[in-house]
Every structure is written in C-alpha cells, then in structure tokens.
Amino acid sequence: MSTKNAHKAKYHFYFTTAVLKHAEDNHINIGDCFGYGEDNFVVDLYPYSNLIYRCDVLTK
C-alpha cells in the first residue's frame, strides 16, 4: 500500500468512526435510516472520506 493510500485509509477510518459514533449517540439505526447494512454504508462513505482527504491536502 502506498503512503497516499494509507493516508486515505486513515481519513476514512476516522471519518467513518465519527459518523457511526454520531449515529449511535443519537439513536440512529443505519439500517432503518438508509435501508441497508452498516458494512455497505461504510463502503458508501469512502468517496466522502476521499473528498475530505483531497480538500485537506489542498489546504496544506
């Protein structure tokens, strides 16, 4: 894995963790809210994680 991909994975991990913690703290069930499982939801968050990574890289 390249360093760039490792950094993207780190962003995805922390972003996903924050989103899922927010959902749990607010009693939001991912399956009920979006109609599919948490695993698929995590995969679907990746483009947003990538966007956050790209924006962060551009501002440095």
C-alpha distance matrix in Angstrom:
0.0 3.8 6.6 8.2 6.2 6.5 10.0 10.7 10.1 12.4 14.9 14.9 15.6 18.3 19.9 20.1 21.5 24.1 25.1 25.6 27.5 29.7 30.4 31.4 33.4 35.3 35.8 33.9 33.0 30.0 31.4 34.9 33.8 31.3 32.5 29.4 27.3 25.0 22.0 22.6 23.4 20.0 18.3 20.9 20.2 16.7 18.3 20.3 17.4 15.8 19.3 19.7 16.5 17.9 21.3 20.3 18.6 21.7 24.0 22.7
3.8 0.0 3.8 5.4 5.3 6.2 8.7 10.0 10.6 12.4 14.4 15.3 16.5 18.6 20.0 20.9 22.4 24.5 25.7 26.7 28.4 30.3 31.4 32.6 34.4 36.2 37.0 35.1 34.5 31.5 33.2 36.4 35.0 32.6 34.1 31.3 29.4 27.0 24.2 24.5 24.9 21.5 19.9 22.0 20.8 17.2 18.2 19.9 17.0 15.0 18.1 18.4 14.9 15.7 19.2 18.1 15.8 18.9 21.2 19.7
6.6 3.8 0.0 3.8 5.5 5.0 6.2 8.6 9.8 10.5 12.5 14.2 15.2 16.7 18.3 19.8 21.0 22.7 24.3 25.6 26.9 28.7 30.2 31.4 32.8 34.7 35.9 34.2 34.0 31.1 33.3 36.3 34.7 32.6 34.5 31.8 29.9 27.1 24.7 25.2 25.0 21.5 20.4 22.3 20.5 17.2 18.2 19.2 15.9 14.2 17.0 16.6 12.9 14.1 17.2 15.5 13.3 16.6 18.5 16.7
8.2 5.4 3.8 0.0 3.8 5.4 5.2 6.3 8.7 9.9 10.8 12.4 14.3 15.7 16.6 18.2 20.0 21.4 22.6 24.2 25.8 27.2 28.6 30.2 31.6 33.2 34.5 32.5 32.4 29.4 31.5 34.5 32.5 30.3 32.4 29.9 28.3 25.7 23.4 23.5 23.1 19.8 18.5 19.9 18.1 14.6 15.0 16.1 13.2 10.9 13.5 13.5 9.8 10.6 13.9 12.7 10.5 13.6 16.0 14.7
6.2 5.3 5.5 3.8 0.0 3.8 5.4 5.0 6.1 8.6 9.8 10.4 12.1 14.3 15.1 16.1 18.0 19.9 20.8 22.0 23.9 25.5 26.5 28.0 29.8 31.4 32.3 30.2 29.7 26.7 28.6 31.7 30.0 27.7 29.4 26.8 25.1 22.6 20.0 20.2 20.1 16.8 15.3 17.1 15.7 12.1 13.2 14.7 11.8 9.9 13.2 13.6 10.4 11.7 15.2 14.4 12.9 16.1 18.4 17.6
6.5 6.2 5.0 5.4 3.8 0.0 3.8 5.4 5.0 6.2 8.8 9.8 10.4 12.5 14.2 15.1 16.4 18.4 19.9 20.9 22.3 24.3 25.6 26.7 28.3 30.2 31.2 29.5 29.2 26.4 28.5 31.6 30.2 28.2 30.0 27.3 25.1 22.3 19.9 20.7 20.5 16.9 16.1 18.3 16.4 13.3 15.1 15.9 12.5 11.6 14.9 14.3 11.2 13.4 16.3 14.8 13.7 17.3 19.0 17.8
10.0 8.7 6.2 5.2 5.4 3.8 0.0 3.8 5.4 5.0 6.3 8.6 9.8 10.8 12.2 14.1 15.3 16.7 18.3 19.9 21.1 22.6 24.3 25.7 26.9 28.7 30.1 28.5 28.6 25.9 28.4 31.3 29.4 27.6 29.9 27.5 25.6 22.6 20.8 21.3 20.4 16.9 16.5 18.0 15.6 12.7 14.0 14.1 10.6 9.8 12.5 11.3 8.0 10.5 13.0 11.1 10.3 14.0 15.4 14.2
10.7 10.0 8.6 6.3 5.0 5.4 3.8 0.0 3.8 5.4 5.1 6.2 8.6 10.1 10.5 12.0 14.1 15.4 16.3 18.0 19.8 21.0 22.3 24.0 25.5 27.0 28.2 26.2 26.1 23.2 25.6 28.4 26.4 24.4 26.6 24.3 22.7 19.9 18.1 18.2 17.2 14.0 13.2 14.5 12.2 9.1 10.3 10.7 7.3 6.3 9.5 9.1 6.2 8.8 11.7 10.8 10.5 13.7 15.5 15.3
10.1 10.6 9.8 8.7 6.1 5.0 5.4 3.8 0.0 3.8 5.4 5.0 6.1 8.7 9.8 10.3 12.0 14.2 15.2 16.1 17.9 19.8 20.8 22.0 23.9 25.6 26.5 24.6 24.2 21.4 23.6 26.7 25.1 23.2 25.1 22.5 20.5 17.5 15.5 16.2 15.6 12.0 11.6 13.7 11.6 8.8 11.3 11.9 8.4 8.7 12.2 11.5 9.4 12.4 15.0 13.9 14.0 17.4 18.8 18.5
12.4 12.4 10.5 9.9 8.6 6.2 5.0 5.4 3.8 0.0 3.8 5.4 5.1 6.3 8.5 9.9 10.6 12.4 14.3 15.4 16.4 18.3 20.0 21.0 22.3 24.4 25.6 24.2 24.3 21.9 24.5 27.3 25.7 24.3 26.5 24.1 21.9 18.6 17.2 18.3 17.1 13.4 14.0 15.8 13.1 11.1 13.4 13.0 9.2 10.2 13.0 11.3 9.3 12.8 14.6 12.7 13.4 16.9 17.7 17.1
14.9 14.4 12.5 10.8 9.8 8.8 6.3 5.1 5.4 3.8 0.0 3.8 5.5 5.3 5.9 8.3 9.8 10.6 12.1 14.1 15.3 16.5 18.2 19.8 20.9 22.6 24.1 22.5 22.9 20.4 23.3 25.8 23.7 22.4 25.0 23.0 21.3 18.0 17.0 17.6 15.8 12.5 13.2 14.1 10.9 9.2 11.0 9.8 6.0 7.6 9.8 7.6 6.4 10.1 11.5 9.9 11.3 14.5 15.1 15.3
14.9 15.3 14.2 12.4 10.4 9.8 8.6 6.2 5.0 5.4 3.8 0.0 3.8 5.6 5.2 5.8 8.3 9.8 10.4 11.9 13.9 15.2 16.3 17.9 19.6 21.0 22.1 20.1 20.1 17.4 19.9 22.7 20.8 19.2 21.5 19.4 17.6 14.5 13.3 13.8 12.2 8.8 9.5 10.7 7.7 6.2 8.9 8.3 4.9 7.2 10.0 8.8 8.5 11.8 13.5 12.8 14.2 17.1 18.1 18.6
15.6 16.5 15.2 14.3 12.1 10.4 9.8 8.6 6.1 5.1 5.5 3.8 0.0 3.8 5.6 5.3 6.0 8.6 10.0 10.5 12.0 14.2 15.3 16.2 17.9 19.9 20.8 19.4 19.3 17.0 19.7 22.5 21.1 19.9 22.0 19.7 17.3 13.8 12.9 14.4 12.9 9.2 10.9 12.7 10.0 9.3 12.5 11.6 8.5 11.0 13.6 12.0 11.5 15.1 16.5 15.3 16.8 20.0 20.5 20.6
18.3 18.6 16.7 15.7 14.3 12.5 10.8 10.1 8.7 6.3 5.3 5.6 3.8 0.0 3.8 5.5 5.0 6.1 8.6 10.0 10.4 12.2 14.2 15.2 16.2 18.3 19.8 18.7 19.3 17.5 20.6 23.0 21.3 20.6 23.2 21.3 19.2 15.6 15.4 16.8 14.6 11.4 13.6 14.6 11.3 11.2 13.8 11.9 8.9 11.8 13.5 11.0 11.1 14.9 15.4 13.8 15.9 18.9 18.8 19.0
19.9 20.0 18.3 16.6 15.1 14.2 12.2 10.5 9.8 8.5 5.9 5.2 5.6 3.8 0.0 3.8 5.5 5.2 6.2 8.6 9.9 10.6 12.4 14.3 15.3 16.7 18.3 16.7 17.5 15.4 18.6 20.7 18.6 17.8 20.7 19.2 17.6 14.2 14.5 15.1 12.4 9.8 11.9 12.1 8.4 9.1 11.1 8.7 6.4 10.0 11.1 8.8 10.1 13.5 13.7 12.9 15.5 18.0 18.0 18.9
20.1 20.9 19.8 18.2 16.1 15.1 14.1 12.0 10.3 9.9 8.3 5.8 5.3 5.5 3.8 0.0 3.8 5.4 5.1 6.1 8.4 9.8 10.5 12.1 14.0 15.4 16.3 14.5 14.6 12.3 15.4 17.8 16.1 15.2 17.7 15.9 14.0 10.5 10.8 11.9 9.2 6.5 9.4 10.1 7.0 8.4 11.3 9.6 8.0 11.5 13.2 11.7 12.9 16.2 16.8 16.4 18.7 21.2 21.5 22.5
21.5 22.4 21.0 20.0 18.0 16.4 15.3 14.1 12.0 10.6 9.8 8.3 6.0 5.0 5.5 3.8 0.0 3.8 5.5 5.3 6.0 8.5 9.9 10.4 11.9 14.1 15.1 14.2 14.6 13.2 16.4 18.7 17.3 17.2 19.5 17.8 15.5 11.8 12.5 14.4 11.9 9.3 12.6 13.6 10.8 12.1 15.0 13.2 11.2 14.7 16.3 14.2 15.2 18.7 19.1 18.0 20.5 23.2 23.1 23.7
24.1 24.5 22.7 21.4 19.9 18.4 16.7 15.4 14.2 12.4 10.6 9.8 8.6 6.1 5.2 5.4 3.8 0.0 3.8 5.6 5.1 6.1 8.6 9.9 10.4 12.2 14.1 13.3 14.7 13.6 17.2 18.8 16.9 17.2 20.1 19.0 17.3 13.8 15.1 16.4 13.3 11.4 14.6 14.7 11.5 13.3 15.5 12.8 11.3 15.0 15.7 13.2 14.9 18.3 17.9 16.9 19.9 22.2 21.6 22.6
25.1 25.7 24.3 22.6 20.8 19.9 18.3 16.3 15.2 14.3 12.1 10.4 10.0 8.6 6.2 5.1 5.5 3.8 0.0 3.8 5.5 5.1 6.2 8.7 9.9 10.7 12.2 10.6 11.8 10.3 14.0 15.5 13.3 13.5 16.5 15.8 14.5 11.3 13.2 13.8 10.4 9.4 12.7 12.2 9.2 12.0 13.9 11.3 10.9 14.7 15.1 13.4 15.7 18.6 18.3 18.1 21.1 23.0 22.8 24.2
25.6 26.7 25.6 24.2 22.0 20.9 19.9 18.0 16.1 15.4 14.1 11.9 10.5 10.0 8.6 6.1 5.3 5.6 3.8 0.0 3.8 5.4 5.0 6.1 8.5 9.8 10.3 9.0 9.5 8.4 11.9 13.7 12.4 12.9 15.3 14.2 12.3 9.0 11.2 12.7 9.7 8.9 12.6 12.8 10.7 13.4 16.0 14.1 13.4 17.1 18.2 16.6 18.5 21.6 21.7 21.3 24.1 26.3 26.2 27.4
27.5 28.4 26.9 25.8 23.9 22.3 21.1 19.8 17.9 16.4 15.3 13.9 12.0 10.4 9.9 8.4 6.0 5.1 5.5 3.8 0.0 3.8 5.4 5.0 6.0 8.5 9.7 9.7 11.1 11.2 14.7 16.0 14.9 16.0 18.5 17.7 15.7 12.4 14.7 16.5 13.5 12.5 16.2 16.5 14.0 16.5 19.0 16.6 15.7 19.4 20.2 18.1 19.9 23.2 22.9 22.0 25.0 27.3 26.6 27.6
29.7 30.3 28.7 27.2 25.5 24.3 22.6 21.0 19.8 18.3 16.5 15.2 14.2 12.2 10.6 9.8 8.5 6.1 5.1 5.4 3.8 0.0 3.8 5.5 5.1 6.2 8.5 8.2 10.7 11.0 14.7 15.3 13.4 15.0 17.9 17.8 16.6 13.7 16.4 17.5 14.0 13.8 17.3 16.7 14.2 17.1 18.9 16.1 15.9 19.7 19.7 17.7 20.1 23.1 22.2 21.8 25.0 26.8 26.0 27.5
30.4 31.4 30.2 28.6 26.5 25.6 24.3 22.3 20.8 20.0 18.2 16.3 15.3 14.2 12.4 10.5 9.9 8.6 6.2 5.0 5.4 3.8 0.0 3.8 5.6 5.2 6.0 4.7 6.9 7.5 11.1 11.5 10.0 11.8 14.5 14.6 13.6 11.1 14.4 15.3 12.0 12.6 16.1 15.4 13.7 17.0 18.9 16.6 16.8 20.6 20.8 19.3 21.8 24.7 24.1 24.1 27.2 29.0 28.5 30.2
31.4 32.6 31.4 30.2 28.0 26.7 25.7 24.0 22.0 21.0 19.8 17.9 16.2 15.2 14.3 12.1 10.4 9.9 8.7 6.1 5.0 5.5 3.8 0.0 3.8 5.4 5.0 5.9 7.4 9.0 12.1 12.6 12.2 14.3 16.3 16.0 14.4 11.9 15.1 16.8 14.0 14.2 18.0 18.0 16.3 19.4 21.8 19.6 19.4 23.1 23.8 22.1 24.2 27.3 26.9 26.5 29.5 31.6 31.0 32.3
33.4 34.4 32.8 31.6 29.8 28.3 26.9 25.5 23.9 22.3 20.9 19.6 17.9 16.2 15.3 14.0 11.9 10.4 9.9 8.5 6.0 5.1 5.6 3.8 0.0 3.8 5.6 7.7 10.3 12.3 15.5 15.4 14.5 17.0 19.3 19.5 18.1 15.6 18.7 20.2 17.2 17.3 21.0 20.7 18.6 21.6 23.7 21.1 20.8 24.6 24.8 22.7 25.0 28.1 27.3 26.6 29.9 31.8 30.8 32.1
35.3 36.2 34.7 33.2 31.4 30.2 28.7 27.0 25.6 24.4 22.6 21.0 19.9 18.3 16.7 15.4 14.1 12.2 10.7 9.8 8.5 6.2 5.2 5.4 3.8 0.0 3.8 5.5 9.0 11.2 14.3 13.4 12.2 15.1 17.6 18.4 17.7 15.8 19.2 20.2 17.0 17.8 21.4 20.5 18.7 22.0 23.7 21.1 21.4 25.2 25.0 23.2 25.9 28.7 27.7 27.5 30.9 32.4 31.5 33.2
35.8 37.0 35.9 34.5 32.3 31.2 30.1 28.2 26.5 25.6 24.1 22.1 20.8 19.8 18.3 16.3 15.1 14.1 12.2 10.3 9.7 8.5 6.0 5.0 5.6 3.8 0.0 3.8 6.4 9.5 11.9 10.9 10.7 13.8 15.6 16.4 15.7 14.2 17.9 19.0 16.3 17.5 21.0 20.4 19.2 22.7 24.6 22.4 22.9 26.5 26.7 25.3 27.9 30.7 30.0 30.0 33.2 34.9 34.2 35.9
33.9 35.1 34.2 32.5 30.2 29.5 28.5 26.2 24.6 24.2 22.5 20.1 19.4 18.7 16.7 14.5 14.2 13.3 10.6 9.0 9.7 8.2 4.7 5.9 7.7 5.5 3.8 0.0 3.8 6.2 8.9 7.9 7.1 10.1 12.2 13.2 12.9 11.7 15.4 16.0 13.1 14.8 18.1 17.1 16.2 19.8 21.6 19.6 20.4 24.0 24.1 23.1 25.8 28.4 27.9 28.2 31.3 32.9 32.6 34.4
33.0 34.5 34.0 32.4 29.7 29.2 28.6 26.1 24.2 24.3 22.9 20.1 19.3 19.3 17.5 14.6 14.6 14.7 11.8 9.5 11.1 10.7 6.9 7.4 10.3 9.0 6.4 3.8 0.0 3.8 5.5 5.3 6.0 8.4 9.5 10.1 9.6 9.0 12.9 13.5 11.3 13.4 16.5 15.9 15.7 19.2 21.3 19.9 20.7 24.1 24.7 24.1 26.5 29.0 29.0 29.5 32.3 34.0 34.1 35.8
30.0 31.5 31.1 29.4 26.7 26.4 25.9 23.2 21.4 21.9 20.4 17.4 17.0 17.5 15.4 12.3 13.2 13.6 10.3 8.4 11.2 11.0 7.5 9.0 12.3 11.2 9.5 6.2 3.8 0.0 3.8 5.5 5.1 5.8 7.4 7.3 6.9 6.2 9.9 10.0 7.6 10.1 12.9 12.1 12.3 15.8 17.8 16.8 17.7 20.9 21.7 21.4 23.7 26.1 26.4 27.1 29.7 31.4 31.8 33.6
31.4 33.2 33.3 31.5 28.6 28.5 28.4 25.6 23.6 24.5 23.3 19.9 19.7 20.6 18.6 15.4 16.4 17.2 14.0 11.9 14.7 14.7 11.1 12.1 15.5 14.3 11.9 8.9 5.5 3.8 0.0 3.8 5.5 5.5 4.8 4.8 5.2 6.7 10.0 9.8 8.7 11.8 13.9 13.3 14.4 17.7 19.6 19.2 20.4 23.2 24.2 24.4 26.5 28.7 29.3 30.1 32.6 34.2 34.9 36.7
34.9 36.4 36.3 34.5 31.7 31.6 31.3 28.4 26.7 27.3 25.8 22.7 22.5 23.0 20.7 17.8 18.7 18.8 15.5 13.7 16.0 15.3 11.5 12.6 15.4 13.4 10.9 7.9 5.3 5.5 3.8 0.0 3.8 5.8 5.4 7.6 8.9 10.3 13.7 13.2 11.8 14.9 17.1 15.9 16.9 20.4 21.9 21.1 22.6 25.5 26.0 26.1 28.6 30.7 30.9 31.9 34.6 36.0 36.5 38.5
33.8 35.0 34.7 32.5 30.0 30.2 29.4 26.4 25.1 25.7 23.7 20.8 21.1 21.3 18.6 16.1 17.3 16.9 13.3 12.4 14.9 13.4 10.0 12.2 14.5 12.2 10.7 7.1 6.0 5.1 5.5 3.8 0.0 3.8 5.9 8.3 10.0 10.6 13.9 12.9 10.6 13.8 15.9 14.1 14.6 18.3 19.4 18.3 20.1 23.0 23.1 23.2 26.0 27.9 27.8 29.0 31.8 33.0 33.4 35.6
31.3 32.6 32.6 30.3 27.7 28.2 27.6 24.4 23.2 24.3 22.4 19.2 19.9 20.6 17.8 15.2 17.2 17.2 13.5 12.9 16.0 15.0 11.8 14.3 17.0 15.1 13.8 10.1 8.4 5.8 5.5 5.8 3.8 0.0 3.8 5.8 8.2 9.3 11.9 10.0 8.1 11.7 13.1 11.0 12.3 15.8 16.8 16.2 18.3 20.8 21.1 21.7 24.3 26.0 26.3 27.7 30.2 31.4 32.2 34.4
32.5 34.1 34.5 32.4 29.4 30.0 29.9 26.6 25.1 26.5 25.0 21.5 22.0 23.2 20.7 17.7 19.5 20.1 16.5 15.3 18.5 17.9 14.5 16.3 19.3 17.6 15.6 12.2 9.5 7.4 4.8 5.4 5.9 3.8 0.0 3.8 7.1 9.6 11.9 10.1 9.5 13.3 14.3 12.8 14.8 17.9 19.1 19.1 21.0 23.4 24.0 24.8 27.1 28.8 29.4 30.9 33.1 34.4 35.4 37.5
29.4 31.3 31.8 29.9 26.8 27.3 27.5 24.3 22.5 24.1 23.0 19.4 19.7 21.3 19.2 15.9 17.8 19.0 15.8 14.2 17.7 17.8 14.6 16.0 19.5 18.4 16.4 13.2 10.1 7.3 4.8 7.6 8.3 5.8 3.8 0.0 3.8 6.8 8.5 6.8 7.2 10.7 11.5 10.8 13.2 15.9 17.6 18.0 19.5 21.7 22.9 23.8 25.6 27.5 28.5 29.7 31.7 33.3 34.5 36.3
27.3 29.4 29.9 28.3 25.1 25.1 25.6 22.7 20.5 21.9 21.3 17.6 17.3 19.2 17.6 14.0 15.5 17.3 14.5 12.3 15.7 16.6 13.6 14.4 18.1 17.7 15.7 12.9 9.6 6.9 5.2 8.9 10.0 8.2 7.1 3.8 0.0 3.8 5.5 5.5 6.4 8.9 10.3 10.8 12.6 15.1 17.5 17.9 18.6 21.1 22.7 23.2 24.7 27.0 28.2 29.0 30.9 32.9 34.0 35.4
25.0 27.0 27.1 25.7 22.6 22.3 22.6 19.9 17.5 18.6 18.0 14.5 13.8 15.6 14.2 10.5 11.8 13.8 11.3 9.0 12.4 13.7 11.1 11.9 15.6 15.8 14.2 11.7 9.0 6.2 6.7 10.3 10.6 9.3 9.6 6.8 3.8 0.0 3.8 5.5 4.8 6.1 8.7 9.7 10.5 13.0 15.8 15.8 16.0 18.7 20.5 20.6 21.9 24.5 25.7 26.1 28.1 30.3 31.2 32.4
22.0 24.2 24.7 23.4 20.0 19.9 20.8 18.1 15.5 17.2 17.0 13.3 12.9 15.4 14.5 10.8 12.5 15.1 13.2 11.2 14.7 16.4 14.4 15.1 18.7 19.2 17.9 15.4 12.9 9.9 10.0 13.7 13.9 11.9 11.9 8.5 5.5 3.8 0.0 3.8 5.4 5.2 6.5 8.7 10.1 11.5 14.6 15.5 15.2 17.4 19.8 20.2 21.0 23.5 25.1 25.5 27.1 29.4 30.7 31.7
22.6 24.5 25.2 23.5 20.2 20.7 21.3 18.2 16.2 18.3 17.6 13.8 14.4 16.8 15.1 11.9 14.4 16.4 13.8 12.7 16.5 17.5 15.3 16.8 20.2 20.2 19.0 16.0 13.5 10.0 9.8 13.2 12.9 10.0 10.1 6.8 5.5 5.5 3.8 0.0 3.8 5.4 5.1 6.1 8.7 10.3 12.7 13.9 14.5 16.4 18.4 19.4 20.5 22.5 24.1 25.1 26.5 28.5 30.1 31.4
23.4 24.9 25.0 23.1 20.1 20.5 20.4 17.2 15.6 17.1 15.8 12.2 12.9 14.6 12.4 9.2 11.9 13.3 10.4 9.7 13.5 14.0 12.0 14.0 17.2 17.0 16.3 13.1 11.3 7.6 8.7 11.8 10.6 8.1 9.5 7.2 6.4 4.8 5.4 3.8 0.0 3.8 5.4 5.0 6.3 9.1 11.4 11.6 12.4 14.9 16.4 17.0 18.6 20.7 21.9 22.8 24.7 26.6 27.7 29.3
20.0 21.5 21.5 19.8 16.8 16.9 16.9 14.0 12.0 13.4 12.5 8.8 9.2 11.4 9.8 6.5 9.3 11.4 9.4 8.9 12.5 13.8 12.6 14.2 17.3 17.8 17.5 14.8 13.4 10.1 11.8 14.9 13.8 11.7 13.3 10.7 8.9 6.1 5.2 5.4 3.8 0.0 3.8 5.4 5.2 6.9 10.2 10.4 10.1 12.7 14.8 15.0 16.0 18.6 20.0 20.5 22.2 24.4 25.6 26.8
18.3 19.9 20.4 18.5 15.3 16.1 16.5 13.2 11.6 14.0 13.2 9.5 10.9 13.6 11.9 9.4 12.6 14.6 12.7 12.6 16.2 17.3 16.1 18.0 21.0 21.4 21.0 18.1 16.5 12.9 13.9 17.1 15.9 13.1 14.3 11.5 10.3 8.7 6.5 5.1 5.4 3.8 0.0 3.8 5.4 5.5 8.5 10.1 10.1 11.6 14.0 15.1 15.7 17.7 19.7 20.5 21.7 23.8 25.5 26.7
20.9 22.0 22.3 19.9 17.1 18.3 18.0 14.5 13.7 15.8 14.1 10.7 12.7 14.6 12.1 10.1 13.6 14.7 12.2 12.8 16.5 16.7 15.4 18.0 20.7 20.5 20.4 17.1 15.9 12.1 13.3 15.9 14.1 11.0 12.8 10.8 10.8 9.7 8.7 6.1 5.0 5.4 3.8 0.0 3.8 5.5 6.8 8.2 9.6 11.1 12.6 14.0 15.4 17.0 18.5 19.9 21.4 23.0 24.6 26.4
20.2 20.8 20.5 18.1 15.7 16.4 15.6 12.2 11.6 13.1 10.9 7.7 10.0 11.3 8.4 7.0 10.8 11.5 9.2 10.7 14.0 14.2 13.7 16.3 18.6 18.7 19.2 16.2 15.7 12.3 14.4 16.9 14.6 12.3 14.8 13.2 12.6 10.5 10.1 8.7 6.3 5.2 5.4 3.8 0.0 3.8 5.7 5.4 6.3 8.8 10.1 10.8 12.5 14.5 15.6 16.7 18.6 20.3 21.6 23.2
16.7 17.2 17.2 14.6 12.1 13.3 12.7 9.1 8.8 11.1 9.2 6.2 9.3 11.2 9.1 8.4 12.1 13.3 12.0 13.4 16.5 17.1 17.0 19.4 21.6 22.0 22.7 19.8 19.2 15.8 17.7 20.4 18.3 15.8 17.9 15.9 15.1 13.0 11.5 10.3 9.1 6.9 5.5 5.5 3.8 0.0 3.8 5.3 4.9 6.1 8.6 9.8 10.3 12.2 14.2 15.2 16.3 18.3 20.1 21.4
18.3 18.2 18.2 15.0 13.2 15.1 14.0 10.3 11.3 13.4 11.0 8.9 12.5 13.8 11.1 11.3 15.0 15.5 13.9 16.0 19.0 18.9 18.9 21.8 23.7 23.7 24.6 21.6 21.3 17.8 19.6 21.9 19.4 16.8 19.1 17.6 17.5 15.8 14.6 12.7 11.4 10.2 8.5 6.8 5.7 3.8 0.0 3.8 5.4 5.0 6.2 8.7 9.7 10.4 12.3 14.2 15.2 16.5 18.5 20.3
20.3 19.9 19.2 16.1 14.7 15.9 14.1 10.7 11.9 13.0 9.8 8.3 11.6 11.9 8.7 9.6 13.2 12.8 11.3 14.1 16.6 16.1 16.6 19.6 21.1 21.1 22.4 19.6 19.9 16.8 19.2 21.1 18.3 16.2 19.1 18.0 17.9 15.8 15.5 13.9 11.6 10.4 10.1 8.2 5.4 5.3 3.8 0.0 3.8 5.3 5.0 6.2 8.6 9.8 10.5 12.3 14.2 15.4 16.7 18.8
17.4 17.0 15.9 13.2 11.8 12.5 10.6 7.3 8.4 9.2 6.0 4.9 8.5 8.9 6.4 8.0 11.2 11.3 10.9 13.4 15.7 15.9 16.8 19.4 20.8 21.4 22.9 20.4 20.7 17.7 20.4 22.6 20.1 18.3 21.0 19.5 18.6 16.0 15.2 14.5 12.4 10.1 10.1 9.6 6.3 4.9 5.4 3.8 0.0 3.8 5.4 5.1 6.2 8.7 9.9 10.5 12.3 14.3 15.6 17.0
15.8 15.0 14.2 10.9 9.9 11.6 9.8 6.3 8.7 10.2 7.6 7.2 11.0 11.8 10.0 11.5 14.7 15.0 14.7 17.1 19.4 19.7 20.6 23.1 24.6 25.2 26.5 24.0 24.1 20.9 23.2 25.5 23.0 20.8 23.4 21.7 21.1 18.7 17.4 16.4 14.9 12.7 11.6 11.1 8.8 6.1 5.0 5.3 3.8 0.0 3.8 5.4 5.0 6.1 8.6 9.8 10.5 12.3 14.4 15.7
19.3 18.1 17.0 13.5 13.2 14.9 12.5 9.5 12.2 13.0 9.8 10.0 13.6 13.5 11.1 13.2 16.3 15.7 15.1 18.2 20.2 19.7 20.8 23.8 24.8 25.0 26.7 24.1 24.7 21.7 24.2 26.0 23.1 21.1 24.0 22.9 22.7 20.5 19.8 18.4 16.4 14.8 14.0 12.6 10.1 8.6 6.2 5.0 5.4 3.8 0.0 3.8 5.4 5.1 6.1 8.5 9.8 10.6 12.4 14.6
19.7 18.4 16.6 13.5 13.6 14.3 11.3 9.1 11.5 11.3 7.6 8.8 12.0 11.0 8.8 11.7 14.2 13.2 13.4 16.6 18.1 17.7 19.3 22.1 22.7 23.2 25.3 23.1 24.1 21.4 24.4 26.1 23.2 21.7 24.8 23.8 23.2 20.6 20.2 19.4 17.0 15.0 15.1 14.0 10.8 9.8 8.7 6.2 5.1 5.4 3.8 0.0 3.8 5.5 5.2 6.1 8.6 10.0 10.8 12.7
16.5 14.9 12.9 9.8 10.4 11.2 8.0 6.2 9.4 9.3 6.4 8.5 11.5 11.1 10.1 12.9 15.2 14.9 15.7 18.5 19.9 20.1 21.8 24.2 25.0 25.9 27.9 25.8 26.5 23.7 26.5 28.6 26.0 24.3 27.1 25.6 24.7 21.9 21.0 20.5 18.6 16.0 15.7 15.4 12.5 10.3 9.7 8.6 6.2 5.0 5.4 3.8 0.0 3.8 5.5 5.1 6.2 8.7 10.1 11.0
17.9 15.7 14.1 10.6 11.7 13.4 10.5 8.8 12.4 12.8 10.1 11.8 15.1 14.9 13.5 16.2 18.7 18.3 18.6 21.6 23.2 23.1 24.7 27.3 28.1 28.7 30.7 28.4 29.0 26.1 28.7 30.7 27.9 26.0 28.8 27.5 27.0 24.5 23.5 22.5 20.7 18.6 17.7 17.0 14.5 12.2 10.4 9.8 8.7 6.1 5.1 5.5 3.8 0.0 3.8 5.4 5.1 6.2 8.8 10.3
21.3 19.2 17.2 13.9 15.2 16.3 13.0 11.7 15.0 14.6 11.5 13.5 16.5 15.4 13.7 16.8 19.1 17.9 18.3 21.7 22.9 22.2 24.1 26.9 27.3 27.7 30.0 27.9 29.0 26.4 29.3 30.9 27.8 26.3 29.4 28.5 28.2 25.7 25.1 24.1 21.9 20.0 19.7 18.5 15.6 14.2 12.3 10.5 9.9 8.6 6.1 5.2 5.5 3.8 0.0 3.8 5.5 5.2 6.4 9.0
20.3 18.1 15.5 12.7 14.4 14.8 11.1 10.8 13.9 12.7 9.9 12.8 15.3 13.8 12.9 16.4 18.0 16.9 18.1 21.3 22.0 21.8 24.1 26.5 26.6 27.5 30.0 28.2 29.5 27.1 30.1 31.9 29.0 27.7 30.9 29.7 29.0 26.1 25.5 25.1 22.8 20.5 20.5 19.9 16.7 15.2 14.2 12.3 10.5 9.8 8.5 6.1 5.1 5.4 3.8 0.0 3.8 5.4 5.3 6.6
18.6 15.8 13.3 10.5 12.9 13.7 10.3 10.5 14.0 13.4 11.3 14.2 16.8 15.9 15.5 18.7 20.5 19.9 21.1 24.1 25.0 25.0 27.2 29.5 29.9 30.9 33.2 31.3 32.3 29.7 32.6 34.6 31.8 30.2 33.1 31.7 30.9 28.1 27.1 26.5 24.7 22.2 21.7 21.4 18.6 16.3 15.2 14.2 12.3 10.5 9.8 8.6 6.2 5.1 5.5 3.8 0.0 3.8 5.5 5.5
21.7 18.9 16.6 13.6 16.1 17.3 14.0 13.7 17.4 16.9 14.5 17.1 20.0 18.9 18.0 21.2 23.2 22.2 23.0 26.3 27.3 26.8 29.0 31.6 31.8 32.4 34.9 32.9 34.0 31.4 34.2 36.0 33.0 31.4 34.4 33.3 32.9 30.3 29.4 28.5 26.6 24.4 23.8 23.0 20.3 18.3 16.5 15.4 14.3 12.3 10.6 10.0 8.7 6.2 5.2 5.4 3.8 0.0 3.8 5.6
24.0 21.2 18.5 16.0 18.4 19.0 15.4 15.5 18.8 17.7 15.1 18.1 20.5 18.8 18.0 21.5 23.1 21.6 22.8 26.2 26.6 26.0 28.5 31.0 30.8 31.5 34.2 32.6 34.1 31.8 34.9 36.5 33.4 32.2 35.4 34.5 34.0 31.2 30.7 30.1 27.7 25.6 25.5 24.6 21.6 20.1 18.5 16.7 15.6 14.4 12.4 10.8 10.1 8.8 6.4 5.3 5.5 3.8 0.0 3.8
22.7 19.7 16.7 14.7 17.6 17.8 14.2 15.3 18.5 17.1 15.3 18.6 20.6 19.0 18.9 22.5 23.7 22.6 24.2 27.4 27.6 27.5 30.2 32.3 32.1 33.2 35.9 34.4 35.8 33.6 36.7 38.5 35.6 34.4 37.5 36.3 35.4 32.4 31.7 31.4 29.3 26.8 26.7 26.4 23.2 21.4 20.3 18.8 17.0 15.7 14.6 12.7 11.0 10.3 9.0 6.6 5.5 5.6 3.8 0.0
